[in-house]
Amino acid sequence: MKNRYLKQYKSLFLLFVLFACSCSNYLEVKPDSKLAVPKTIGDLQALLDDAATMNLRVMPSSSEGSSDDYFLRDEDFKSATEDAQSIYLWKAYNLNYINDWSLCYQAIYNTNLVLEVLETIGRTVENAAAWDNVKGSALFFRSFFYAALISQYGAVYDGSTANEKPGVVLRLQSDFNKVSKRSNLQACYDQVLNDAIESVKYLPNLPSHVMRPSKCASHALLARVFLQMGNYPKVIEHATNALTISNYLMNYNGDPHIVNVTAAVPFRRFNQEIIFYAEQNTTKSLMNLMKTRVDTGLYHSYHVDDMRKALFFVASVPYQRFKGNYTANSTWLFGGLATNEVYISRAEAYAMDNQLEKAKDDLNSLLIKRYKTGKYIPVTNLPKEVLLDKIRTERRKELLMRGLRWADVKRYNRDGANIALKRIVNGVTYVLKPNDKYYAFPIPKDVSLITGMGQ
Amino acid sequence: MARYLIIMLMLFASLVMAQHQPFELKGKVIFEDGATVVVNIATAKNGKTVSGALGNFSMLIRIWPDTLTVTALGYQAVRLPIDVKSMPSVIVLKPLAHELEMVTVSTGYQRKKANEVLGNIGHIGTEALNARQGTNVLDRILGQTTGVMLNIGKNNSNPQSNTGLSIRGLSTINGPLDPLIVLDGYIYEGDIENIYPNDIANVDILKDAAAAAIWGARAGNGVIVITTKRGRYNQNLQFSAQVNTLVQQKPDLMSVEQIGSADYVELEQYLFNQGYYNAALTSRPYVMISPVVSILQAQRNGKLTAAQTEEQLQVFRQADTRRSYLNEFYTNAVTQQYQMAANGGSQRQHYVFGVNYQRVRTETYGKSEKFNLNLGNEFKLTEKLSLNTKLYLTSAKQNGGRPAYNSITIGAKQLPYLPFRNADGSATAYQIYDETYLNQLAGGKLLDWKSIPAEDYRYRTLDQRKTEVYLTADLNYKVLDWLSLALSTQYSEQQTDQKNIYGQQSYYTRNLINRFTQYNASTGILSYPVPLGDINNSDLSTTQSYTNRLQANINKSFGQSKLTAILGFEIREAKQKGNSYSYYGYKADPLKNVAVDYVGYYPNILTGDTDQIPYSGGLSATDYHFMSQYANVNYSYLDKYSVSGSVRRDGSNIFGVSINDKWKPLWSVAAGWEINRESFYTLAWLPELRLRASYGKSGNVDLSRTALAVLSYGTNNTTGYTIARIGELNNPNLKWETSSQLNFTIDFAIRNRQLSGSISVFKKRGSDLYGITPYDYTTWGRSNVITKNVADMEGKGIELAINMRSRHQTGLWWKGAMFANYNVNKTLRYYDQDGRGMFSIMSGGGKITPLVGKPLYALAVYKWGGLDANGNPQGYLNGQLSTDYQNINSNPENIVYVGAANPTHYGNIINDFNWKKWTLSFNISYKLGYYGLKPALSYSRLASVGIGGTGYAKRWQKPGDEKFTNVPSFVYPFNQSRDSFYSSSEANVINAGNIRLDYVNLLYNLSPADQKQFIRNMQIRLGLQNGMLLWTANQSGIDPDYPSGLKPSKLLTFGVNLNF
């Protein structure tokens, strides 16, 4: 009797053993094959290669929407969204998520995460090239997006006051529990410069695709940032470095990357002037090229022999619309780096640095490619102010709708240009005075509420 | 006097009896109440008969031993061995209504007698499942028990929310809403449409924690346990055949209210003259325009005279898109079902075998066919060891039909005035782009770019094939008389193969080919990056799951105590693999396809933008693992007091980082007290009274949430690089949602059980629910909110179920069932962005909008101040009437809370009348205590989308109209704030309460009197179903469940059941 029970309980006991055992490996299987925790250099490179996060329609566009290269007809203003209207009239205090801010910080998060994980992966002889490219790319991207953020949200740079002026939030770690605080403008510029300079050490001269960073891109970025800061010798240095790597300028008379002058989208994608490819965002549809009309005075400033007049514009009687995107798309605006910007930046820097001969040469080498063959009359010796004025006019004409005008107006006004922006809507005239506080764009309202950062 | 109806079967054995000499068996059936109901008398070997007028019957017995089966509608069957010597003279039968005590319910892990269950389980038997016909079993459980509701018109983005069913209301906010579906004891992840409803024996709805907690982490929304039909031991071979035809009327599109065609033409003319289309027409020659605008444009360009214009416009004024759809694309839907089944069993084995075939023609001429094979076996291998197997096979194919209402857009709009045929009967072709512009492209050599709505579907094939295997096997070993061990396994595999072919002549394909066509102006040669030929987007997916289970069953009585318990361990795996691809230049015969360049950019011939060829391919693979340990113990003493408890621990590979976080223990406890068995209990009129109480916790698992810091991978088509993206922020603290429930139930029955029922009161609480919480998106810009376990909700309700029956002396027999539910819920904790939560519940109540203190489905609107003298809608701003819409719309003070947007009271009453061979049954259901918004007119949407709201004809047109209408006047330029104020205002609120006639069924039972007839019995069934509205609380006559007017149309069912 006793024995029988023992047997029976044995089988029960066996069951309990099974019951208690929890084969842990069984629950360690990855639930979705497409998921992975970032661990390898490949993962990190893949994060930076996600063009939709890092390149395409990510660059700030609100400042372009507030710039003076275009205007809206009353009927188009009426049909625009409230956000677009507020940007147009410099009242963009209410631009909540999704916006320029979120798109830039999304990319910045990636760079921070990549840099952190990369620290845990040693650099070895075998992985050196891949490791360096990831490191350099992350640094470049971080610098690139912070530069874009401070151009829009930061005050104009002035070395004497930059320590007191507010910049943007400098986040250098991926830990999202850290509270966001606004850094001062100097710290922001320092970060941008340090990252970009550091990135040069790691990056290849030219990338395998222009959506990846390169030495050339880092130098071009540095030239752009130093120009904002007014450090002209540095502009010259980095612009020269960039142009040493790549100085290709399309001949607008018939470059293989140009479809034809009458084409609705005249430039092919990834043309050879592009050093680093990025696009301005379209989240708030601020810049709808179907509705924006190019400033009439600006349009008429193009010479009839200037190929840009036909390549950049299409008549929408009685006005003109812009079509000269380097994105090969009729609505997406280019927001990256290209050789033409580097040329014209260096020209301006040379002029400011009193190297008028070189300034003139840079300007001529650019414009000769822009005019009908044989029609360009090179600039000869001009007084500094006249030459500078000419360079700045050509800069505006060359870099139209590239997201650069806002920062340019800002620094010209800092230097006393006294440019007032003007809008006329339904017969009412609106003016943005030079050096208005609004030149440092308001931080998105939802962010400032959550963080208590204030404006 | 006996409590039960008694069938007195008095056998006057005429014992003229030699060994195996045929003898005549005579008998009489007497009903206690003097009624005469037809009684079926059947034997397996000696034929069958029915009782005569006075209940007498006789039957010639040639072969014995045999079994005599006595059945009568409404009474329980009695089986007796036919043996001359030991035939009892009186047999007591229990009536069917009392079968409750005999009913066994299934929790999926064990079967129990209904009266031994302490949890709340709604049992739906075969008969109740047949009350409503249709192809989906889930439609058939509605109204057959308390607590189950179908939510109509609600959207939820969670991927595990497809059934629309809720059991005892909601228990989550953002988590999955579907109840867990269990088929023959195992979680069923396939397509429920694959299970042929007539193969199902019964469905048990596990409602409270004590019933459901055994299913642990997935049981938070309740569990639906489906049990398919099985054979029985010692049963002779029985065949049954069934034919059903279901006919559903064409939908009544004409009752969908929309702007009149002439009105819309006039509107477009007005807008055209106002320059509304100018920007598009001048700056973008390739913009899509409506036919009317293109006529007006032609007139403006001098291509049409005023008379020609008028003539052409007249065509559109007289056409009606709804009529076009009805004429071209809609028909009466027909479903035909055929079933053959056999079952039987010997002493050591029993089986069921069935085949079903179903053919459907949908209302839009879609076709589907389905074939099921159902095979179940149980073998007693030895006295102690038995094997139970079940195989369920489904093979189905489906072809897409014609376009459904509103699916065709012309000029990027849903226009109300489209004719699909010209006056001569030929199909109308619409040129969507400006013809002059098209002709100058590519030397005019592009493919025809017109859209031909009446023809297009002919060039489109949507072909889907599904196969499913569902296999279970249980090996039972009886270790001791009170202990058995079961080793069980389940395997299922479902494969879906879908081809979506757009023929070259379809608009989709021509459009794509044209857009990508490259034209060399100097040579005049066209090249086609999207090749000529068909486009085939195909998709193949496989889902596999298996479960292995080891379970001990204990069933022991000692003294006055009884103990039943189960203890088990289970692992389960669910895998999904998908593979989709686009084939261009496809041709089926001879089979070919053309490789295309997905990477390169090609200028779009219309716009000049550069585009890539669309690629819809992809691979996917998921693999979910679960591991569970569970136990359930039930102890009762003196058959009076019982307690039960269950505990379950679930682990999965979805959550958390460390193994500890992956396991979550869930539990329940319950107690019951049969008061009527106490000696002090003396209420003779209420002979049955039982109290039950339970409390417990179950979970809710969202398979799409993950706590890993996860990258999802892909390839950038432009660069060819592998890309990785972070879809959600790492949140290692993510846990399972928990749902706890407290339940009290009183079961009762009055004398003679003419009335019996139960009342339950429950309170639910969902805690650790997924909720979004604001977050500084400076840290990570991909989202401005993050999901955490931060929300709580509460639900409570009362359920009343009553069964009644009564018999009239004439033999008319009535059975009634009433189910009444009261159910409310509210959000207890949720993040409210900037205190703007009131705005979130203004979305019409179609989705869950958590706001603390308010129901999960809630409705709020702007306060309405009527129309002003100019027809402008007025709201309130700072207590004053105002038309400052922007400020009204952004100020939460102007919002009034209306109430719940989901029924708080619902239920139904089923009446069955039986007279002789006829049974009439009908179900009346009600839903009360909730509100909805009727679709309101929005002028801006009318212009931009085409069909935009209702009430255009009733709009304010002249001063004084404001007294009669709430529809604002037309204004141009459009004022979106004004439109959105009006459409979300009090003016459009309707009380959604309604009463419906849910179904009416007429049954005719034919049991041939002649025993030699082959057919044992036959049932003919005629039914009418689908929400015939009897009463609405709103005055405008809007069906609140289908405010747009497009509702399921009436369904006529006809069926014949044969048993032989």
Interface residues (C-beta under 8 A of the other chain):
Chain A: Q8 S11 L12 L15 L18 F19 A20 S22 C23 S24 Y26 L27 E28 V29 K30 P31 D32 S33 K34 L35 A36 V37 P38 G42 D43 Q45 A46 L47 D49 D50 A51 A52 T53 E75 D76 K78 S79 N96 Y97 I98 W101 S102 L103 C104 Y105 Q106 A107 I108 Y109 N110 L113 V169 R171 S174 F176 K178 V179 S180 H209 M211 R212 V259 A263 A264 V265 R268 R269 M290 K291 S316 V317 R321 A328 N329 S330 T331 D446 V447 L449 I450 T451
Chain B: G275 A279 A280 T282 S283 R284 V479 L480 L483 L485 L550 A552 L567 G568 F569 I571 Y601 P603 T607 G608 D609 T610 S620 A621 T622 D623 Y624 H625 M627 Q629 G651 S652 N653 I654 I659 K662 W663 L703 T706 L708 A709 V710 L711 S712 Y713 N716 T718 T719 Y721 T722 I723 A724 R725 I726 L729 P774 Y775 D776 Y777 T778 T779 W780 G781 R782 N784 D834 P973
